[in-house]
Amino acid sequence: MPVTATALAHPNIALVKYWGKRDVALNLPAVPSLSLTLDGYRTRTEVTWGVEQDEVVFGGQPVVDRKIARVLDLLDPDRPGVRVVTDNDFPTGAGLASSASGFAALVVAAAAASGRDLSLEALSVLARRGSGSACRSLYGGFVAWRMGERADGTDSHGVPVADEGHWDVRMVVALASEARKAVGSTEGMARSRDTSPLWPSWLAGGERDVAEARQAVLDRDLERLGTVMERSTFAMHGTMTSATPPLLYWQPASVALLHEVFALRARGIGAWATMDAGPQVKVLCLRADADAVAEALAPHALRVVVHGPGPGARLVT
């Protein structure tokens, strides 16, 4: 008899960036990272375990996704057919961490539908195999991703730093484009690693930045966290723009948004920017300043959405 389970998960925004893999097959990171899980955007995934053959439906359309099949195979090498129905309520493949929420929701729903009672740590390891940053979306609030030391990757997973109720901050997301990016993150990471002269310095700064960001979160020190966040962001994008050929995910609106963030700080408003492998600009601030930040960004963006710290992945049925 087929069994169905449904899960929700939210994307996370890396404050200290994940960029680069020391093991591509296992999705093991070249640097540690630290993120904030959002409370707004969400992936909803329904998994039916025990059907005749695999089927994946994304946004109402059938698709072929080998990464999903691979994660299901890792959960159960002798599994039956599985039907996966999933959708996002935000742009996919556009630098908004849709793969993080997607694989976090998948592993929670699949484990429940298959009758496996896995710890959050084990689910985080499994989600990482589909998308590296998904290991952080299993948890709410501020989450670190431990690099780990074991060859099999079982000690590389998300680690909670502070839950969603720890600090009343906001992440203001300004969309510069809703188009899929031309170069995916995995390809971009490999190009940066293989060709950027800045790669060694990028690797050298990871542990330092995570340690500093973690302490800033625990101390609720926004200026300190924002400073290390921008340092990590621009160092990561430095490896992209110095690669051969260069990777430039930014759009003209991205540059305008960044300048607006700098202007906000010059006016005394605490706002710091971060960007992932895409054109979107996300701005960290206190809740009290979120409306002013959103208003300032709006003329340069397709739309602006304000998110607070959100919960981890969870079952809903």
Buried (B, 14 or more C-beta within 10 A) or exposed (E): EEEBBBBBBBBBBBBBBBBBBBEEEBBBBBBBBBBBBBBBBBBBBBBBBBEEEBBBBBEEEEEEBEBBBEBBEBBBEEBEBBBBBBBBEBBBBBBBBBBBBBBBBBBBBBBBBBEBEBEBBBBBBBBBBBBBBBBBBBBBBBBBBBBBEEEEBEEBBBBBBBBBEBBEBBBBBBBBBBEEBEBEBBEBBBBBBEBBEBBEEBBEBBEEBBBBBBBBBEEBBBEBBBBBBBBBBBBBBBBBBBBEEEBEBBBEBBBBBBEBBEEBBEEEBBBBBBBBBBBBBBBBBBEEBBEBBBEBBBEBBEEBBBBBBBBBBBBEE
